[in-house]
Amino acid sequence: MIHQYKLNGYNIVLDVFSGSVHSVDELAYDIIGLFETCSGDEIVRKMLEKYTDNPEINRDEILECIADVKDLKAEGKLFTEDCYGEHACDLKNNSRTIKALCLHVAHTCNLNCEYCFAAQGKYHGERAVMSFDVGRQSLDFLIANSGNQKNLEVDFFGGEPLMNWGVCKRLVAYARSREEDTGKRFRFTLTTNGLLVDDDVIDFANREMHNVVMSLDGREEIHDRLRKTPNGKGSYELIVPKFQKFAKIRGERDYYIRGTFTHHNVEFTKDIFHMADLGFTALSMEPVVCPPDDPCALTEEDLPILFEQYELLAKEMIKRDKEGRGFTFYHYMIDLEGGPCIYKRISGCGSGTEYLAVTPWGELYPCHQFVGDQKYSMGNVWEGVTNIDLRERFKSCNAYARPSCKDCWAKLYCSGGCAANAYHASGDITGTYEYGCELFKKRMECAIMIKVAESDIG
């Protein structure tokens, strides 16, 4: 399978199953498009007809290009066959280890964001914070179920995790105390809205957190429209100076400024560029997750605008990088030479299998987006995963599980997509969130184009 598209002056051809990317001239682009459906003589005739006004393109030139395409096919760089489908489920079924936990240390929040999928941090339930005992049991559960996996991931999440910061710090200390005797290495992530960030948070996080995610939606008027304090005031002025200080002191350590765009700011590049101009160099901007009748929900009319925005973002990133003021965008981070192993390309994030979310009460869910939905309760950190049937269903989530993915060129990049998004859009974790698929494919086209621009892949 191949995918061809034109973007920013480049003619790009992706060979889906080998991962090879080719930036070609117009003639090669056209020949590749005809190669599997036309004979050599037909291709020559069609090309002579199309390029009749171009004296540089003659029969010999066309035949030479056809020969080059044949060579690339023989080398496994064009028109390679799919050899992964029959093993898609086997790869995930062979794993019995849990590698990561999302610890919901606080089902409460000090902001009142209108679009919050977690219902202002309560997950449609009661406000609560995780006790140290539940957190410690969660870490013990992770250690006991991690098999030979050495590096374990733990996310401090909410709500707002800094509202239970003391427990977070104690849990980090406990995990570190277990590393030597277990042979494990813990990597922690903190996600915060910033209101409670202070010098203690910055110092501790920069020492202990592998990554920090800071929530900022962009320009002040955009951010303050939806991310308000309980008294109805915007939070932009309160958090931006703290985030700037946090990022500056963090230095080379990983962080992301993560925003959400909605129907109200489909021209989201203005917010990304604003955040870059504030000095932030690692950015993410996610489409809103909300019911379709919500005023914030993205519409079909927004889709072409969003496509333009992603292209504008890619072009501006190339420009800024040349000017020495570049930044990274999470959804454009792609490794065309190495990248994830085929296991990850097929099986995805591992929600419900390798990755679980833990509520303040120790209940297990497939990921944070399922928390509070009792149909997706998987067990608890004392008894382990007891809903075996549900775990088996999540094992079937992969790039080959959805009929709509069968002929999709992007399936080895999205790994079949997000199970939670599929569920919320279709009612089935193996369904399809079609709107999200369209956005993802556009992001991948832009990400690949950036790499072509950087390295002149040919």
N, C-alpha and C positions, 0 to 999 in steps of 0.2 A: 504494500500500500504506500502511495505517495500523497503528499499534500503540497499543492502549489499555490503561491499567492504573491502579490506585488505590494510592496510597502516601502515608502521613503526612497524611491528610486531603485530599489533592489528587486530582482526577480529571484524568489527564494523557492527552493524545492527541498522538502523534508522527506527522507525515506523513513517511514514510521518505525519499522521493526529493527532496523540497524541503528537508528538515531542519527544517520549521516545527514548533514545539511550542506546544500550546494547553492552558491550564489552564481547565477549563470546569465548569459546574454539572451537577447530576445529569441534568437534562432534556437538555441538549446532548450530554452523554456518551452517553446512551441513543440519541438520534436519530442521532448519528454512527455508532453501531454498527449501526443498521438501514438507513442511508441507501442503500447500494449493493445491498441485497437486497430491499427493500420499496418499494412505491409510496408516494406522499405520503399517500393515503387510509389505507393500511395503517399507516403510521407514526402518523398522528393517532389511529386506533382503538386501537392498542397503548398509546400514551402516555396516552390518556384512561382506559383500563382500569387501567394501573399507578398513575396518580396520582389515582385517583378520590376519595381522601380529602384531596387538596390543592386547596383552592378557588382558589389563585393560578395553578394550571396549567389553562388552558382551551384551547379549540380555537384561538383567536386567538394565544395565547402559543406554542402548538406550531407553528402555521403560520409565525409570525415567526422562530422558531428554525430551522425548515427552510429558510427563505429565507436566513438568515445562513450556514448550512452551504453552500448553493448558491453564495453569493457567495464564500466562502472557496475553494471548488473552482474557480470561475472565475478567481480571483486566483492560482491555483497554490499554494495553501497547504494544501489537503486533497485527498486522492485523486489526487495527481499520478502520472503514468506514469513507468515506468523507461525512461530514454533512454540508459543507460550500458552495458548489457550487451553490446551488439554491438561496443563499442569497448574492452572490458576488456583484452584482450590487446594491442591496438594501442598503448595508452598505454605499457605497459612495453617492448614491442618496439622502440619508437622511441628508447629510451635505450641508449646504449653507454658510458655513463660510470660510473666507480666513485667514490663520494662518501665512503666511510667504511671504515676498517679497525679490526678488533679485534686488537690486538697482544698475543699471548700471550707476554709477556716472561718469564714464569716458570711452567714446568710443575713446580712444587713449592710446598709450603705449610708454614707453621709451625703450622697447626691440623689437627686430625684429625676433621673434622665427619662424623658418621655418615651424613647424607643427601646428601653432596656428589655431584652429578651428574658432577663431573670426577674422581672417584676420588681424593679428597684432593689434587687439583691435578695429578695425573699423566696424566689423560685415558686411563687404561688402557694407558699406555706407560711410557717411561722418564722419570725426573726430568731436567729440563734448564732452562737459562736461555738467553734470546736474547742473542746477541752484538750489539755495536754495529753490526758490518758487515751482519748480516742485517736489523736494524732500519732502518739507513740505506737499504738496498736496498728495503725495504718502503715507506718514505716516497717514494723515487724512483719506485717502481712506481705508487703512488697519484697522484703528480703527473702522471706520463706518461699515466695512463688516466682522468684526471678531466675531460677535455674543457674545456668553458667553465665548469665548476663552480668558483666562487671559494672558497666555504667548505668546507673539508675536515675531517672528523671522525676523530679517532684515540683509541681507548680503550686504556688500559694495563690489562691484564687478566691473570688467572692461573687457577689457583694464586693466589699472593700476589705481586703486582707489586713490592711494596716489598722483596722479597728480591732484586730486581735494580734497585734504585733508581738506582744510579749510571748505568746504561745508559738508564733512562728520562729522566734529566736531560740526558744527552748528546743523546738523540734530539730532545728539545724544542728544545735549542739549534740542532741541525742544521736542524730544520724552520723555525725562525725565520730562519735564515740564507738559506733558499730562498724566503721569502715575497716579497721585493721583486723578484727577477728573474723569478719565475714568475707574479706577480699573484695568488697564492693566500693564503688566510688559514687557519691551522690552529687548530682548537678541540680541546682535549684533555680527556679524562675519566679519572679514576683511581678504580678500585674496590679497596677495601682492607678487610681484617678488623681493622685497627687495632693489632695487636700492635707493629708497628715504627714507628708514628706518633711523631714527635718534633718539636721546633721547626723543624728543617730541612725536614721534610716539609710541615709546616703553612705555613711561609713560602713555600716554592717553589710548592706547590699553589695557595695563595691568589693567587699572582702569575701563574701560568701555566695552571692548570687551569680550563677553562670549567665543569666540573662535577666533583663528588666524591661517590662512592657509598660509604657506610660500612655495614658489615654488623653488624646487631644484631637479635636475634630477640625482644627484649622483656624481660619480667621475668627476674630473675636465675635463678630455678629453671628457667624454660623455655629460656633461652639456654644455660645451662650443661649442660643435659641432653644436647645434641647438639653444641654448638660447644666442643670441648675441645682442650687442648694435647696434644701427644704423650704427656705423662706422665699423662694422664687427668684433669687439673684443668680446671675451668671457666675461661672467659676473660672473663666479665662484668666483674669488678672491675678487670681489667687495661686494658680498652678504654674503658669508659664515661667515665671522667674525660678521657681523651684526645679522645674524640669530642665531649664537651661543650666542651672548649677549642677544638677545631678549628672547630666550628660557630659558636661565639661570635666568634672572630677572623675567620672567613670573612665575617661580616656579611651583606650583601645578595647575595653571590655564590651561585650555585646549588649545592645539595648535596641529597643524600637519605640518610636513615637507612633502610636496606633490610633487612627481615626476611623470614623464611620461616616459614609455619605448616604444621603437619603434623597427622596424626590425633591426636597427643598434645595439641595445643592448638587445637582447632577454635573455641574461644571466643577467637579471636585479638584481638578488640577490647580485651580486658584488656591485651594487650601493646602495642597501638597507643596506648592511653590512657596507659599507663605511660611510653612513650617521649615522648609529648607532655608529660607531667608532668615529665620530666627536662629540659625546655626545648627540645626539638627541634621545629621547625615545618614540616619537609618530610619526609614519611614515605611509605614504601612497604611493603606486606606481600604477599608472593607465595605462591601455593600451591606445595607441594613438588613437585619433579619426580623421580619414582623409579618403579621397577617396581611393579606392583599387588600383588605378594606381599610387599613390604617393609613392616615394621611401621609405618613412618612414612606409608605411602600413605593418601590420603584414600579414604573408602568411600562407598557410596551412602547409608548411614545418616547420614553427616556432612552431606550436601547440604542438607537443610532447616535444619540448625543454621547452616550457613554463610550461607544466605539471610537468616536472622534477624540474623546478625552484621553483614552488610553494611547492612541496614536500620538496625540500632542505631548503627552507625558514622555513617551519613549524618545521623541525627537528632541525635546528639551533636555532630557537626561544626557543624551549624546553631546549636545551643545555645551552644557555646563561641565561635563567631564573634560572636554577639550580646553575649557577655560580655567580648569584647575579648581572648580568649586562643585564637583560632582557629589551625588548622594546615591544611596542604594534604595531600591523600592522592593519590598518583600516579594511581591508577586512577579517581579522580573528577575529574580535570582534563579539562574538556571546554569547547569554545568553540562556543556555539550560534549565534553571529552570523557569525563568520568561520571559524575552524578550518582544518584541512588542506584543501588543494585537492582536487578530485575525483580527480586522479591518485593522491594518497596514500591517499585513502579507498578506492580500488579496489585499488591494487597493494600497499599495506602497507609493511613495513619494508625491502624490497629485498634480503633475504638471498639470496645466490647470484648477485646481479646488481649492485646498487649498493653492497652491503655484503658484506665478506668478512672471515674470520678468518685470522690468520697464526700458524702454530706457531713455536716457537723455532728450527726448522730452515728456516723460510721457505716451508713448504707452505701452500697455500691451501685453505680450506674455506668452505662457504656461511655458516656462523656458528659461534659457540663451541659450540653444542649438537651440532654434527656432528663436531667435532674428534676424531680418533682412529678414525673409521669410514672405512676406506679406500674404501668404495663412493662416498663423497662427497668424495674428494680432487679438487680442481679444477685443480691445477697448482702453480706456485710463483712467487715474486716475481721470479725472473730471466727465466723463459720466459713468464710471464703465465698467463692462463686457457687451459689446453690441453684440458680436458674440456668441449668446446663443447656436446655433447648434454646434459650435466648443467645447464649454464647455461640452455639453452633450456627444460629442464623447470622450472627455477625461475622463468623468465619467465612460465610459465603459471599460477603461483600467484597468485591474486587472489580478489576477493570473488565472482567468478562461476565459479570453477574447480571448486567442489565441489557436487555435486548437492544435498547437504543444506542448502546455503546459499541455494538458489533462492528459497525462500519465507520466509527469515529476515529479520525486521525490523532486526536489528542488523548486517547485513553491511557497511554503509557506515561502521560504527564500528570493527569488528574487521578489516576489509579481507580477510576470509576466514580470519583466524586465523593462528596460528604454524605455519609449515611443519615445524619441528622437533617440536613437540608432536603434530602430525598424524602425522608419521612414527613417532614412538615409540609412539603409541596404536594406529595402524592399519597401520603398515608402508609407508605411502605418503605422500609430501609433499602430495598433493592429497586425502588422506583427511580424516577428521574426528576431533577429540578432543572427544567429546560432553560429557564432564564439564566440561572447560574452557569449552565453549560456554555451558553453563548458568550457570557462575560469571560469565562475561563479561556475559551478558545481564542478570543481576541487578545487576552493578556499573553498567552503563549506565542502568538504570532509576533507581538511586539517584543517580547523577551528574546526570541530567536533573532529578530531583526537587529536588535542592539548588539548581540554577539557577532552577527555578520559584519556590522559596521565597525566593531572593535578589531576584528581579526582578519577581515577580507577573506572569509572562508570561500574556497573555490572547489 
